[in-house]
């Protein structure tokens, strides 16, 4: 469950009360499979937040980011988050 992974962290859940089961964790949006937690962090070559929408479209049920990522309700609905 997402809540188990986030236990003890100071995390803003962006008004989301769901607690999805996490099947995998990745920071590469190309490796996201349905049920994944996508970690969108800033790297040396790129910013993972840029790939959050792609990760959601591939089935990520949650995105963990250092800063908020703005998404529309339609995008969330398509990703089954």
C-alpha positions in Angstrom: 0.0 0.0 0.0 1.1 3.5 -0.7 0.6 4.6 2.9 3.0 1.9 4.0 5.7 3.3 1.7 5.1 6.8 2.9 4.9 6.1 6.6 7.1 8.4 8.6 7.6 10.9 5.7 6.2 14.4 5.5 4.3 14.1 2.3 1.5 16.2 0.8 -1.0 13.7 -0.6 -2.5 16.4 -2.9 -6.0 15.9 -1.5 -6.0 12.2 -2.5 -7.4 9.8 0.0 -7.0 6.7 -2.0 -4.4 4.1 -0.8 -3.4 2.1 -3.9 -1.5 -1.1 -3.8 2.0 -0.5 -5.3 3.3 -3.2 -7.5 6.6 -1.7 -8.5 8.7 1.4 -8.1 10.7 3.1 -10.8 12.1 6.5 -11.8 12.2 5.6 -15.5 8.8 6.4 -17.0 9.5 3.9 -19.8 9.6 1.1 -17.2 6.2 2.0 -15.6 3.7 -0.8 -15.6 0.2 -0.7 -14.2 0.2 -0.3 -10.4 3.7 1.4 -10.3 4.9 4.2 -8.1 6.8 6.7 -10.3 9.5 8.7 -8.6 9.9 12.0 -10.4 13.1 13.5 -9.2 15.5 16.0 -10.7 18.6 14.3 -12.1 21.8 15.5 -13.8 20.4 15.3 -17.3 16.6 15.7 -16.9 13.8 16.5 -14.6 11.6 13.5 -13.8 8.6 15.7 -13.4 8.7 16.1 -17.2 7.8 12.5 -17.5 5.0 12.3 -14.9 2.2 12.4 -17.4 3.8 9.7 -19.5 4.1 7.5 -16.3 0.5 8.1 -15.5 -0.6 7.2 -19.0 1.4 3.9 -18.7 -0.5 3.1 -15.5 1.3 4.6 -12.6 -1.0 4.8 -9.6 1.1 7.4 -7.8 3.8 9.9 -8.5 6.3 11.0 -5.8 7.9 14.3 -6.5 10.0 16.9 -4.7 7.6 19.6 -5.8 3.9 19.6 -6.8 3.0 18.5 -10.3 -0.1 20.0 -11.8 -2.4 17.6 -13.6 -6.0 17.8 -14.7 -8.8 15.6 -13.5 -8.9 14.1 -17.0 -5.3 13.1 -16.8 -5.8 11.4 -13.5 -8.9 9.6 -14.8 -7.0 8.2 -17.8 -4.3 6.9 -15.6 -6.7 5.1 -13.2 -5.0 6.8 -10.3 
